Each structure stands twice: as C-alpha cells, then as structure tokens.
Amino acid sequence: MKGKVGIVSCYFKHNYGSMLQAYATQKILDNMNIENETINISQNIDFKKGKKKYYLAQLFNIPFIKTKLGMLKLKFYKKLNKNLGKNIALRDKKYESFQKEFKLTKPYKTYRELAIQAKKYKSIIVGSDQLWLPVNVVADYYTLTWVEDRINKISLATSFGVSYIPKKYQDKYKYFLQRINHISVREDEGVKLCYDLANVEATLVCDPTLLLTKSEWDIVASKKRLIKDKYILCYFLGKNIAHRKFAEKLKAQTGLKIVSLNHADEYVKYSDKFADITPYDIGPREWLNLIKNAEYICTDSFHGTVFSLIYNKTFFNFRRYNKKNKASTNSRIDSLLKIAGISNERILTGLENVADVLNYKIDFKKVNKNLAKFKEKSSEFLKNSVEE
C-alpha cells in the first residue's frame, strides 16, 4: 500500500539547491505515481520559536557567531546600498515565483496542527538538504517528533550538515533518529553519525536532484541562453578571496568572461570586483540555464557540484570551510566525488597553477556509469521505504 505522502522539506529557503532538491523530491514521487504534497510551514510559530531558542543559546559561541556575521552583513549592506537591495529583491522575486511549482498544503501554524494533519498520511518523508543541523533539531520540525509512531517515517538523503554534534544535543538526536523507520543520508559522515548517536543503520543515497535526468532538468530550466558569450560561471557561497582569484587566473588563461552570482549567502566585497557579468534576476530556472551553458564552473557549493555532474561540465570545487571547522559541510561533497569516481584533484585551494589544473580531465563516461549505479540503489531505497 502506497498511500498519500507528506513531504517535509526546506522548499521556502531562498537557495538554489534547497528549492531544487525540494522540487526533485516531489517530482520523483510523481514519477512513481505516488500521491504527495509538501507541508507548508511558512507561518509556523513553533518552528520559528525553536530556531530563536537555539540562536540565543549560541550568543557566546564565537565560531558560530563568526559564521553568521557574513549573513548579517548582507542584510546591513542591502539597507545601506539601495542598488544592492534592489538587486537582491530581483533575485528574491525569482525564488518566490518558483515556489508555485510546489503542491503545498494550507499553512500549519503550530506543531499541534501539524500532528493532526500528519494523521492523514501513510508516509512522511523528510529531506534532503542540511535539515539535521543542531539549529533545526532544536527547532524540532525536521525531526518528525510531531508525527505519531504508527505513521511510516522516511529520511531521504537528509544531511547533518556537520560532522560533529555537541554533547548537549546528542540525546535529542538519539531520540528522533530511533523513531524514523527508514533512514538514508547523503554523506559517509552521516552514516557514521546515525550509528554513533543512535545505534541505527543508515543507507547512503544520492541527493534527490540526481534522481532526475538532464532532460527532466532541461524542462525546468529557462529556455533562452542568458549569456551570449562563452563564460566561466562562479557560484560561491563562502567568502574565500583565493577562490575568486583562481577564477581570475582561469579567465586570463582561457580568455573567457566571468559570470558571478554575487552575495548568494553572505556579503563579500571582492565579488563586485572580479566578475565581468553579475546578474541578479536569477532564480532556480535561470541558475540551471547558467550551469548548462557554462564552459567552466567554479563553486564551493554542494548543489553547484551536483548539477555540474548532471550536465557533465568541467568544474573546479573549493572547500568552503577549513577541515578543522566544526561547522564544516565538506563531507557531503567528498562523499559525492568519491562515489562519482573523481579524484581529489578537483578540490582546489585557489593557489594552484591554472595550466596544470586544466590538464585534470574528467572522464564523464566513467562518472555517469558510477552515478547510474548509485542512483539505482537510491531509487530502490525510496521505493521500498514508501511501499512498506
């Protein structure tokens, strides 16, 4: 018995990967002829209170505060610089327009309302994205603790986002992980955390975006080529200047223009200097178009890497975080490249010689073959979990 499925995802976040993975989860279920809808928490006060509670508890956590300052800086500069504010507003409108793709329930304002709503589903799927970050576990929505025991609970490629969970939150993780009937994650570190925290076995699967074909993503992407000339696409979420300077060296070597999606996550002043073209009216559809038509892609983003693989693009990946940083989200990219059969030569610091790096060729025939096996395994996990 399949029954109706409720989807718990981060569909509302203004981030290309977040929206496209939420869309992919919905589309995969549609392809399986499984009735589904995405649960709407746009007005949920309990979720918002939970996140505020976590942030207040981090007031003296210096590393955490530092990672958030860039986002706060972006909000400040949006108000200070009217042109930047207008540009970000253009991008936000594109995101809001894409939200029409989701089959949303009516908004549920409290977890009590959600618990009543959940009773009508045969299964509830949570995933993917970095939904099991400590802030979200404290907020207690993506944990599915509001879903009663009898309902089939599935995690689809859900990411912890970090490789370390502070001791004070470990009991919370143990409780919710042991309640989920079928757990899958998208990085090796996630498999390890599930076992270490809750003694549960998790299946390593691919991100939902990989379960749709290039042809299916072409339907979603905007049709008309956005940039006439050949170009290098830069999609950086971090603030490392060396990564941007590598793109400048790549431009000097190839003669191609740099197209950069600036201030996507935090404000980085240097971003306004190094690129030739800095479009802001770019939503998920246009983002796919830019990836599809790029000659080279420079990114520190997980989904930037995913779609480079889907479109078989020559890409250069950069670490957004230092390996010692406990907030690091590097492990999901490491796991993906390992499964794809791509060596660590693709992960750069920005200080490399461009001529040397251009000789690091990607055997996409091998990559596609490796990913096909992984995708088949991932689809089987989802199908078996829903049809339990």
KEKE-3310 file (N, C-alpha, C; in steps of 0.2 Angstrom, whole numbers, plus 5000, padded with zeros to 4 digits):
npx = (5004:5003:4998:4995:5008:5017:5028:5042:5051:5064:5058:5055:5067:5078:5088:5097:5100:5092:5079:5078:5081:5070:5060:5064:5061:5048:5044:5050:5042:5030:5034:5034:5021:5015:5004:5007:5011:5018:5022:5016:5025:5026:5021:5023:5024:5030:5041:5048:5050:5058:5070:5074:5077:5088:5098:5099:5105:5118:5125:5137:5145:5159:5164:5153:5146:5154:5152:5139:5140:5143:5131:5123:5129:5126:5113:5114:5121:5112:5102:5110:5115:5106:5105:5111:5101:5090:5094:5095:5082:5076:5081:5075:5062:5062:5064:5053:5043:5046:5042:5029:5029:5027:5017:5008:5002:4989:4994:5002:5001:5005:5014:5005:4994:5000:5003:4990:4987:4996:4991:4983:4992:5000:5014:5028:5040:5056:5068:5079:5094:5102:5096:5097:5105:5111:5103:5091:5087:5085:5074:5065:5057:5061:5064:5053:5046:5034:5026:5015:5019:5013:5014:5023:5039:5051:5068:5075:5090:5094:5104:5116:5124:5135:5150:5151:5142:5137:5139:5128:5117:5115:5107:5094:5096:5098:5085:5076:5081:5080:5066:5063:5058:5064:5080:5090:5105:5116:5129:5145:5149:5137:5131:5139:5137:5124:5125:5134:5127:5114:5114:5109:5106:5110:5106:5117:5113:5110:5108:5091:5091:5099:5092:5084:5084:5095:5087:5075:5078:5081:5068:5064:5073:5076:5073:5080:5096:5105:5117:5127:5140:5154:5158:5164:5157:5154:5150:5149:5147:5154:5167:5180:5193:5204:5198:5190:5200:5207:5198:5199:5212:5210:5202:5211:5219:5211:5203:5190:5175:5170:5156:5147:5137:5133:5135:5127:5125:5131:5138:5151:5164:5174:5168:5162:5171:5179:5172:5165:5151:5137:5124:5107:5094:5091:5083:5079:5077:5084:5096:5099:5100:5112:5122:5120:5125:5138:5156:5166:5165:5166:5165:5160:5149:5138:5127:5130:5141:5134:5125:5134:5139:5128:5126:5138:5149:5165:5172:5178:5181:5180:5184:5173:5174:5187:5195:5196:5186:5171:5159:5160:5154:5159:5160:5149:5151:5164:5160:5151:5160:5168:5160:5157:5168:5179:5194:5203:5209:5201:5197:5201:5212:5214:5226:5232:5242:5235:5236:5241:5230:5220:5223:5218:5208:5190:5183:5169:5161:5164:5161:5147:5143:5146:5138:5125:5124:5123:5112:5102:5102:5098:5085:5079:5079:5070:5058:5056:5055:5043:5033:5032)
npy = (4994:5011:5024:5041:5053:5064:5078:5084:5097:5109:5119:5133:5141:5153:5148:5140:5126:5121:5124:5117:5103:5101:5102:5091:5080:5080:5078:5066:5057:5059:5054:5041:5038:5041:5049:5065:5079:5094:5099:5114:5126:5140:5149:5145:5146:5139:5132:5144:5149:5139:5140:5153:5150:5142:5150:5160:5153:5152:5164:5166:5158:5159:5154:5150:5163:5170:5163:5168:5181:5186:5184:5193:5204:5205:5208:5221:5228:5228:5237:5248:5250:5255:5250:5237:5232:5232:5224:5211:5210:5208:5195:5188:5189:5180:5168:5167:5166:5153:5145:5142:5130:5120:5108:5113:5111:5119:5132:5127:5132:5129:5115:5107:5108:5102:5089:5084:5085:5076:5064:5060:5055:5041:5039:5050:5060:5066:5077:5083:5091:5101:5097:5092:5100:5106:5118:5116:5104:5107:5116:5107:5102:5096:5084:5076:5073:5076:5068:5054:5037:5027:5030:5029:5034:5042:5046:5055:5056:5065:5077:5080:5091:5094:5087:5084:5083:5093:5088:5091:5091:5078:5068:5072:5070:5056:5052:5056:5050:5037:5035:5036:5026:5022:5026:5037:5045:5057:5058:5050:5053:5056:5043:5037:5046:5043:5030:5031:5040:5035:5022:5016:5010:5018:5021:5025:5037:5045:5063:5070:5078:5072:5061:5064:5066:5074:5078:5080:5090:5100:5104:5111:5121:5138:5143:5151:5155:5164:5171:5178:5176:5165:5158:5158:5151:5157:5151:5155:5152:5154:5165:5166:5173:5169:5159:5166:5173:5163:5160:5172:5170:5159:5165:5173:5164:5157:5167:5169:5176:5181:5175:5179:5175:5185:5188:5177:5170:5177:5193:5198:5209:5209:5201:5210:5215:5206:5200:5199:5199:5201:5195:5197:5194:5180:5165:5148:5142:5150:5148:5135:5136:5144:5135:5125:5130:5135:5136:5133:5129:5136:5133:5132:5125:5112:5108:5116:5108:5096:5098:5102:5089:5083:5090:5087:5095:5104:5107:5116:5113:5120:5121:5126:5128:5127:5111:5109:5116:5115:5118:5113:5108:5100:5086:5080:5084:5078:5064:5063:5065:5055:5043:5046:5043:5052:5060:5068:5079:5088:5096:5111:5124:5136:5142:5135:5131:5137:5132:5119:5113:5113:5102:5092:5081:5076:5060:5058:5048:5037:5043:5045:5032:5027:5035:5031:5018:5021:5029:5021:5012:5021:5025:5013:5012:5022:5018:5006:5010:5018:5009:5001)
npz = (5000:4995:4998:5003:5003:5014:5012:5020:5019:5014:5006:5005:5007:5001:4991:4979:4978:4989:4985:4973:4977:4984:4975:4967:4975:4976:4962:4959:4967:4960:4948:4951:4953:4965:4976:4983:4993:4998:5015:5022:5031:5032:5040:5053:5070:5080:5075:5071:5084:5090:5083:5086:5100:5099:5093:5103:5113:5108:5109:5115:5108:5099:5086:5080:5079:5071:5059:5056:5054:5041:5035:5042:5038:5025:5026:5032:5022:5012:5016:5017:5004:4991:4978:4979:4987:4979:4969:4975:4979:4966:4964:4974:4970:4960:4966:4974:4964:4959:4969:4966:4960:4969:4977:4989:5006:5015:5026:5042:5058:5071:5080:5085:5076:5065:5069:5069:5056:5050:5052:5042:5032:5024:5024:5029:5022:5025:5020:5007:5010:5022:5035:5047:5055:5071:5074:5068:5074:5087:5084:5080:5070:5057:5063:5064:5076:5079:5073:5074:5081:5073:5059:5044:5044:5034:5030:5017:5010:5019:5027:5040:5039:5047:5054:5067:5083:5096:5113:5122:5114:5110:5115:5110:5097:5097:5101:5091:5079:5081:5080:5067:5053:5041:5037:5027:5021:5014:5015:5019:5032:5038:5039:5048:5060:5062:5067:5078:5086:5088:5087:5075:5058:5044:5026:5013:5001:4985:4983:4980:4968:4959:4955:4945:4927:4915:4905:4911:4919:4910:4906:4917:4917:4912:4895:4884:4880:4892:4893:4881:4876:4878:4894:4911:4925:4941:4957:4972:4989:5000:5008:5003:4996:4988:4981:4972:4965:4959:4949:4941:4937:4929:4919:4913:4907:4898:4892:4893:4899:4916:4924:4938:4953:4964:4981:4987:4998:5009:5012:5001:4998:4988:4978:4969:4962:4954:4943:4927:4923:4932:4936:4944:4943:4944:4946:4952:4939:4930:4935:4933:4919:4917:4922:4913:4901:4903:4901:4910:4928:4943:4960:4977:4982:4986:4978:4967:4963:4961:4950:4940:4938:4933:4921:4915:4916:4915:4931:4945:4961:4977:4994:5006:5019:5032:5036:5050:5055:5065:5060:5047:5031:5022:5020:5013:4999:4998:4999:4988:4977:4978:4976:4963:4957:4955:4957:4971:4965:4959:4970:4975:4982:4977:4975:4965:4950:4935:4922:4925:4932:4922:4915:4922:4918:4917:4917:4910:4905:4913:4926:4924:4923:4935:4944:4939:4944:4958:4958:4955:4966:4976:4972:4973:4987:4991:4985:4991:5004:5004:5000:5010)
capx = (5000:5007:4995:4997:5015:5018:5035:5044:5057:5066:5056:5054:5073:5080:5094:5095:5100:5086:5072:5078:5080:5063:5056:5065:5058:5041:5044:5052:5036:5026:5036:5032:5013:5013:5001:5011:5011:5023:5019:5018:5026:5028:5018:5023:5027:5034:5047:5052:5052:5063:5076:5077:5079:5095:5102:5100:5110:5124:5127:5144:5149:5162:5165:5146:5144:5158:5149:5133:5141:5143:5124:5120:5132:5122:5106:5116:5123:5106:5099:5114:5116:5100:5106:5111:5095:5085:5096:5093:5075:5075:5083:5070:5056:5063:5063:5046:5040:5047:5038:5022:5030:5026:5010:5008:4996:4987:4999:5000:5004:5008:5016:4999:4990:5004:5002:4983:4987:5000:4987:4980:4997:5003:5021:5030:5047:5060:5074:5086:5097:5106:5090:5098:5109:5108:5098:5085:5085:5082:5068:5061:5052:5063:5065:5047:5044:5027:5022:5014:5023:5011:5015:5029:5043:5057:5073:5078:5096:5095:5111:5118:5127:5141:5152:5151:5136:5139:5136:5122:5111:5116:5101:5089:5097:5096:5078:5072:5083:5077:5059:5062:5058:5069:5085:5095:5108:5119:5137:5148:5149:5130:5130:5143:5134:5117:5127:5137:5122:5108:5115:5104:5109:5108:5108:5120:5110:5111:5103:5086:5092:5102:5087:5080:5088:5097:5082:5070:5080:5080:5062:5063:5077:5074:5075:5084:5103:5106:5124:5128:5147:5156:5159:5166:5152:5156:5144:5152:5143:5159:5170:5187:5195:5208:5194:5189:5206:5208:5193:5203:5218:5206:5200:5217:5222:5206:5200:5183:5172:5167:5149:5147:5131:5136:5131:5121:5124:5134:5141:5159:5165:5178:5164:5160:5177:5182:5167:5163:5144:5135:5116:5104:5087:5092:5080:5082:5076:5089:5103:5101:5102:5119:5126:5120:5128:5145:5162:5169:5161:5170:5160:5161:5143:5136:5122:5134:5144:5129:5122:5140:5140:5122:5127:5144:5153:5171:5171:5183:5177:5183:5182:5170:5176:5193:5193:5196:5180:5166:5153:5161:5149:5163:5159:5144:5155:5169:5156:5148:5165:5171:5156:5157:5175:5183:5199:5203:5212:5195:5196:5207:5213:5214:5233:5235:5243:5229:5238:5241:5223:5216:5225:5215:5202:5185:5181:5162:5159:5165:5157:5140:5142:5146:5132:5119:5123:5121:5105:5098:5102:5094:5078:5076:5078:5064:5053:5054:5053:5036:5029:5032)
capy = (5000:5017:5029:5048:5055:5071:5080:5089:5100:5117:5122:5140:5144:5156:5145:5136:5119:5120:5123:5112:5097:5100:5101:5085:5075:5080:5076:5059:5054:5060:5049:5034:5038:5041:5055:5068:5086:5097:5103:5121:5129:5147:5153:5140:5150:5134:5132:5150:5150:5134:5142:5158:5147:5139:5156:5164:5149:5152:5170:5166:5153:5163:5151:5151:5170:5172:5161:5171:5188:5187:5185:5199:5210:5206:5212:5228:5232:5229:5243:5254:5251:5254:5246:5230:5230:5231:5218:5205:5209:5204:5188:5185:5188:5174:5162:5167:5163:5146:5142:5140:5123:5116:5107:5115:5111:5125:5133:5125:5137:5126:5108:5103:5107:5098:5082:5082:5085:5071:5058:5058:5052:5034:5040:5056:5060:5072:5078:5081:5097:5101:5098:5090:5104:5107:5123:5113:5099:5111:5119:5101:5101:5091:5078:5072:5071:5078:5063:5048:5031:5022:5033:5027:5040:5041:5051:5054:5059:5070:5079:5083:5097:5095:5080:5084:5085:5095:5083:5093:5089:5071:5064:5074:5066:5049:5051:5057:5046:5030:5034:5036:5019:5021:5032:5037:5051:5058:5058:5045:5056:5055:5036:5036:5049:5039:5024:5034:5044:5032:5015:5015:5009:5022:5020:5031:5038:5052:5069:5069:5081:5067:5056:5067:5066:5080:5080:5082:5097:5105:5106:5116:5127:5143:5140:5155:5156:5170:5175:5176:5174:5159:5161:5154:5153:5157:5151:5154:5154:5156:5172:5165:5178:5165:5155:5171:5175:5157:5162:5177:5167:5155:5170:5175:5158:5155:5172:5169:5181:5178:5177:5178:5176:5188:5188:5172:5168:5182:5199:5198:5215:5207:5199:5215:5217:5201:5197:5204:5200:5199:5195:5196:5191:5173:5161:5141:5141:5153:5145:5129:5138:5146:5129:5121:5134:5137:5132:5130:5131:5137:5133:5129:5123:5105:5108:5118:5102:5091:5100:5101:5082:5081:5092:5085:5101:5104:5111:5116:5113:5123:5120:5132:5128:5123:5105:5109:5120:5110:5119:5111:5104:5097:5079:5078:5084:5072:5058:5063:5064:5048:5039:5048:5041:5058:5061:5075:5084:5093:5100:5116:5129:5143:5144:5131:5134:5135:5127:5112:5111:5112:5096:5087:5080:5072:5055:5058:5042:5033:5046:5044:5025:5026:5038:5027:5013:5024:5032:5015:5010:5026:5024:5007:5013:5026:5014:5001:5013:5021:5004:4996)
capz = (5000:4995:5002:5002:5006:5015:5011:5024:5015:5015:5000:5006:5008:4995:4990:4973:4980:4993:4981:4968:4980:4987:4969:4964:4979:4973:4955:4959:4969:4954:4943:4954:4953:4972:4978:4988:4994:5003:5020:5022:5037:5031:5046:5059:5075:5084:5071:5072:5091:5091:5080:5090:5106:5098:5092:5109:5116:5104:5110:5117:5104:5095:5080:5077:5078:5065:5053:5055:5053:5034:5033:5045:5035:5019:5027:5033:5016:5007:5018:5016:4997:4988:4972:4981:4990:4973:4965:4979:4978:4960:4965:4979:4967:4955:4970:4975:4958:4958:4974:4963:4957:4974:4979:4996:5010:5019:5031:5048:5062:5077:5079:5086:5070:5061:5071:5067:5048:5049:5053:5035:5028:5025:5025:5028:5020:5027:5016:5009:5012:5029:5039:5054:5059:5078:5075:5066:5079:5092:5082:5081:5064:5053:5067:5064:5083:5080:5069:5079:5079:5068:5053:5041:5043:5030:5028:5010:5009:5024:5029:5046:5038:5051:5056:5075:5086:5103:5118:5125:5109:5107:5117:5106:5090:5098:5102:5085:5074:5083:5078:5060:5051:5036:5037:5022:5022:5008:5015:5024:5039:5041:5041:5055:5065:5064:5071:5084:5091:5090:5085:5069:5052:5038:5020:5009:4994:4982:4983:4975:4962:4955:4953:4939:4922:4912:4900:4915:4922:4904:4906:4922:4916:4907:4888:4880:4883:4896:4892:4874:4875:4882:4901:4917:4930:4948:4962:4978:4995:5005:5007:5002:4991:4984:4976:4966:4962:4954:4943:4938:4933:4924:4914:4910:4904:4893:4888:4894:4904:4922:4927:4945:4956:4970:4988:4987:5005:5013:5008:5000:4994:4982:4972:4965:4958:4950:4938:4921:4922:4939:4935:4950:4941:4943:4951:4951:4932:4927:4938:4929:4912:4918:4923:4907:4896:4905:4899:4916:4934:4950:4965:4984:4984:4985:4973:4961:4961:4958:4943:4936:4936:4929:4915:4913:4915:4919:4936:4950:4968:4983:5001:5009:5026:5034:5038:5057:5057:5066:5056:5040:5027:5016:5019:5008:4993:4997:4998:4981:4972:4979:4973:4956:4955:4954:4962:4975:4961:4958:4975:4975:4987:4973:4974:4960:4943:4931:4917:4927:4934:4916:4912:4926:4914:4920:4912:4912:4904:4920:4931:4923:4924:4943:4947:4937:4949:4964:4958:4955:4973:4979:4970:4976:4994:4991:4983:4996:5010:5003:4999:5016)
cpx = (5004:5004:4998:5004:5015:5026:5037:5051:5058:5064:5056:5061:5075:5087:5092:5095:5094:5080:5072:5078:5073:5058:5057:5062:5051:5040:5046:5046:5031:5027:5034:5025:5011:5011:5005:5009:5016:5020:5021:5019:5028:5026:5019:5027:5031:5041:5051:5055:5058:5070:5079:5080:5087:5099:5104:5105:5117:5128:5135:5148:5152:5163:5158:5144:5148:5155:5143:5134:5141:5135:5121:5123:5129:5116:5108:5117:5117:5102:5103:5115:5110:5100:5106:5105:5090:5087:5094:5086:5073:5076:5077:5064:5056:5062:5056:5041:5040:5043:5031:5023:5028:5019:5010:5001:4994:4993:4997:5004:5007:5010:5009:4995:4994:5003:4995:4983:4991:4996:4984:4985:4999:5010:5023:5038:5050:5066:5074:5089:5100:5100:5091:5104:5107:5103:5091:5082:5082:5075:5063:5055:5054:5065:5059:5044:5037:5022:5021:5018:5020:5012:5022:5033:5050:5061:5076:5084:5097:5102:5111:5121:5134:5144:5153:5145:5138:5135:5129:5116:5111:5110:5095:5090:5095:5089:5074:5074:5081:5070:5058:5063:5063:5074:5090:5098:5113:5127:5139:5148:5142:5129:5134:5140:5127:5119:5129:5132:5116:5108:5110:5108:5106:5110:5111:5116:5112:5106:5098:5087:5095:5098:5083:5086:5090:5091:5076:5072:5080:5073:5061:5067:5074:5077:5080:5091:5103:5112:5126:5135:5148:5159:5161:5161:5155:5150:5147:5147:5148:5162:5177:5189:5200:5204:5192:5195:5208:5204:5196:5208:5215:5204:5206:5220:5217:5203:5193:5181:5170:5160:5148:5140:5133:5132:5126:5120:5126:5137:5149:5160:5169:5174:5162:5165:5179:5178:5166:5155:5142:5127:5113:5097:5088:5089:5083:5082:5082:5096:5104:5103:5109:5123:5126:5124:5135:5150:5165:5165:5166:5165:5162:5154:5141:5132:5126:5138:5140:5127:5128:5141:5134:5123:5134:5149:5160:5171:5177:5179:5182:5180:5179:5173:5183:5191:5192:5189:5174:5160:5154:5156:5153:5162:5154:5147:5160:5165:5154:5154:5168:5167:5156:5164:5179:5188:5199:5207:5207:5194:5202:5207:5212:5221:5236:5237:5238:5230:5238:5234:5219:5218:5222:5208:5197:5183:5173:5158:5159:5161:5149:5138:5141:5140:5126:5118:5120:5114:5100:5097:5097:5087:5075:5075:5071:5058:5051:5052:5045:5031:5029:5025)
cpy = (5006:5022:5036:5050:5063:5073:5085:5091:5107:5120:5130:5144:5147:5154:5140:5129:5117:5119:5118:5104:5096:5099:5093:5079:5074:5077:5068:5055:5054:5055:5042:5033:5038:5048:5058:5076:5088:5101:5110:5124:5136:5151:5150:5144:5145:5133:5138:5151:5145:5137:5148:5156:5145:5145:5160:5160:5149:5159:5171:5161:5157:5160:5152:5158:5172:5170:5165:5179:5190:5188:5191:5205:5211:5210:5219:5231:5232:5235:5249:5255:5250:5250:5239:5228:5228:5225:5211:5204:5206:5197:5184:5184:5182:5168:5161:5164:5156:5142:5139:5133:5118:5115:5107:5114:5118:5126:5131:5129:5135:5118:5104:5102:5102:5091:5080:5081:5078:5064:5055:5055:5045:5035:5048:5056:5066:5072:5082:5087:5096:5102:5096:5093:5105:5112:5120:5107:5102:5114:5113:5100:5095:5084:5073:5069:5072:5073:5057:5042:5027:5024:5032:5034:5038:5047:5050:5059:5065:5071:5082:5090:5098:5088:5079:5087:5087:5090:5085:5092:5082:5067:5066:5070:5059:5047:5051:5052:5039:5029:5034:5028:5018:5027:5032:5044:5052:5059:5052:5047:5055:5048:5035:5040:5046:5033:5026:5037:5040:5024:5012:5014:5014:5020:5026:5031:5044:5057:5068:5072:5076:5062:5058:5067:5073:5083:5083:5089:5102:5108:5111:5122:5132:5142:5144:5156:5163:5174:5173:5174:5168:5162:5155:5156:5152:5157:5149:5156:5156:5163:5171:5169:5174:5161:5160:5173:5169:5158:5167:5174:5162:5159:5172:5170:5156:5161:5173:5174:5177:5180:5175:5179:5178:5188:5184:5170:5174:5188:5198:5203:5213:5204:5204:5218:5213:5199:5202:5205:5197:5200:5194:5193:5184:5169:5154:5140:5144:5150:5139:5131:5140:5140:5126:5124:5136:5133:5129:5133:5131:5137:5130:5126:5116:5105:5111:5112:5097:5092:5101:5094:5080:5084:5091:5091:5101:5109:5110:5117:5116:5122:5126:5133:5124:5117:5104:5112:5115:5112:5117:5107:5101:5090:5077:5079:5079:5065:5057:5062:5057:5043:5040:5045:5047:5059:5068:5080:5090:5098:5105:5121:5136:5145:5140:5134:5132:5131:5120:5109:5110:5105:5090:5086:5075:5067:5054:5052:5037:5036:5045:5036:5024:5029:5034:5021:5016:5027:5026:5012:5015:5026:5018:5008:5017:5022:5009:5004:5015:5015:4999:4994)
cpz = (5000:4999:5000:5006:5007:5015:5016:5022:5017:5008:4999:5006:5001:4994:4984:4974:4984:4989:4976:4971:4982:4980:4966:4968:4977:4967:4955:4961:4963:4949:4945:4955:4961:4974:4983:4988:4999:5008:5021:5029:5037:5037:5053:5065:5080:5081:5072:5079:5093:5089:5084:5097:5105:5097:5098:5113:5114:5105:5112:5113:5098:5087:5076:5075:5072:5059:5051:5053:5046:5032:5036:5041:5028:5020:5028:5026:5011:5009:5016:5008:4993:4982:4974:4983:4984:4969:4969:4979:4972:4960:4969:4975:4962:4960:4972:4970:4957:4963:4971:4960:4963:4976:4986:4999:5012:5024:5038:5053:5068:5075:5081:5080:5065:5063:5069:5059:5047:5049:5046:5030:5029:5027:5025:5027:5022:5023:5010:5013:5019:5034:5046:5057:5066:5078:5073:5071:5085:5091:5081:5076:5060:5057:5067:5071:5084:5076:5073:5076:5073:5060:5050:5040:5039:5029:5022:5010:5013:5026:5036:5045:5041:5052:5063:5078:5093:5108:5121:5120:5107:5109:5112:5099:5091:5098:5095:5079:5075:5081:5071:5057:5046:5035:5031:5022:5015:5009:5020:5031:5042:5043:5048:5061:5067:5069:5078:5089:5093:5089:5080:5063:5047:5032:5016:5002:4991:4984:4978:4968:4957:4952:4947:4933:4919:4908:4905:4918:4916:4904:4911:4920:4911:4900:4885:4884:4886:4894:4885:4873:4879:4889:4906:4922:4937:4953:4968:4984:5001:5004:5005:4996:4986:4979:4970:4962:4957:4948:4938:4934:4927:4918:4910:4905:4898:4889:4889:4900:4910:4923:4934:4949:4963:4976:4989:4994:5010:5009:5007:4995:4988:4976:4967:4960:4952:4944:4933:4921:4929:4939:4942:4949:4940:4948:4949:4943:4928:4929:4934:4922:4912:4918:4916:4902:4897:4902:4905:4922:4940:4955:4972:4986:4982:4979:4966:4958:4958:4951:4938:4933:4932:4922:4912:4911:4918:4924:4941:4957:4973:4989:5004:5016:5027:5037:5046:5059:5059:5063:5049:5037:5021:5015:5014:5001:4992:4996:4990:4976:4972:4975:4965:4953:4952:4959:4965:4971:4959:4964:4976:4981:4984:4972:4968:4954:4939:4925:4919:4929:4927:4913:4916:4922:4918:4915:4914:4910:4910:4925:4930:4924:4932:4946:4945:4942:4956:4964:4958:4962:4977:4978:4973:4984:4995:4990:4988:5002:5010:5003:5005:5018)
residu = (MET:LYS:GLY:LYS:VAL:GLY:ILE:VAL:SER:CYS:TYR:PHE:LYS:HIS:ASN:TYR:GLY:SER:MET:LEU:GLN:ALA:TYR:ALA:THR:GLN:LYS:ILE:LEU:ASP:ASN:MET:ASN:ILE:GLU:ASN:GLU:THR:ILE:ASN:ILE:SER:GLN:ASN:ILE:ASP:PHE:LYS:LYS:GLY:LYS:LYS:LYS:TYR:TYR:LEU:ALA:GLN:LEU:PHE:ASN:ILE:PRO:PHE:ILE:LYS:THR:LYS:LEU:GLY:MET:LEU:LYS:LEU:LYS:PHE:TYR:LYS:LYS:LEU:ASN:LYS:ASN:LEU:GLY:LYS:ASN:ILE:ALA:LEU:ARG:ASP:LYS:LYS:TYR:GLU:SER:PHE:GLN:LYS:GLU:PHE:LYS:LEU:THR:LYS:PRO:TYR:LYS:THR:TYR:ARG:GLU:LEU:ALA:ILE:GLN:ALA:LYS:LYS:TYR:LYS:SER:ILE:ILE:VAL:GLY:SER:ASP:GLN:LEU:TRP:LEU:PRO:VAL:ASN:VAL:VAL:ALA:ASP:TYR:TYR:THR:LEU:THR:TRP:VAL:GLU:ASP:ARG:ILE:ASN:LYS:ILE:SER:LEU:ALA:THR:SER:PHE:GLY:VAL:SER:TYR:ILE:PRO:LYS:LYS:TYR:GLN:ASP:LYS:TYR:LYS:TYR:PHE:LEU:GLN:ARG:ILE:ASN:HIS:ILE:SER:VAL:ARG:GLU:ASP:GLU:GLY:VAL:LYS:LEU:CYS:TYR:ASP:LEU:ALA:ASN:VAL:GLU:ALA:THR:LEU:VAL:CYS:ASP:PRO:THR:LEU:LEU:LEU:THR:LYS:SER:GLU:TRP:ASP:ILE:VAL:ALA:SER:LYS:LYS:ARG:LEU:ILE:LYS:ASP:LYS:TYR:ILE:LEU:CYS:TYR:PHE:LEU:GLY:LYS:ASN:ILE:ALA:HIS:ARG:LYS:PHE:ALA:GLU:LYS:LEU:LYS:ALA:GLN:THR:GLY:LEU:LYS:ILE:VAL:SER:LEU:ASN:HIS:ALA:ASP:GLU:TYR:VAL:LYS:TYR:SER:ASP:LYS:PHE:ALA:ASP:ILE:THR:PRO:TYR:ASP:ILE:GLY:PRO:ARG:GLU:TRP:LEU:ASN:LEU:ILE:LYS:ASN:ALA:GLU:TYR:ILE:CYS:THR:ASP:SER:PHE:HIS:GLY:THR:VAL:PHE:SER:LEU:ILE:TYR:ASN:LYS:THR:PHE:PHE:ASN:PHE:ARG:ARG:TYR:ASN:LYS:LYS:ASN:LYS:ALA:SER:THR:ASN:SER:ARG:ILE:ASP:SER:LEU:LEU:LYS:ILE:ALA:GLY:ILE:SER:ASN:GLU:ARG:ILE:LEU:THR:GLY:LEU:GLU:ASN:VAL:ALA:ASP:VAL:LEU:ASN:TYR:LYS:ILE:ASP:PHE:LYS:LYS:VAL:ASN:LYS:ASN:LEU:ALA:LYS:PHE:LYS:GLU:LYS:SER:SER:GLU:PHE:LEU:LYS:ASN:SER:VAL:GLU:GLU)
# end
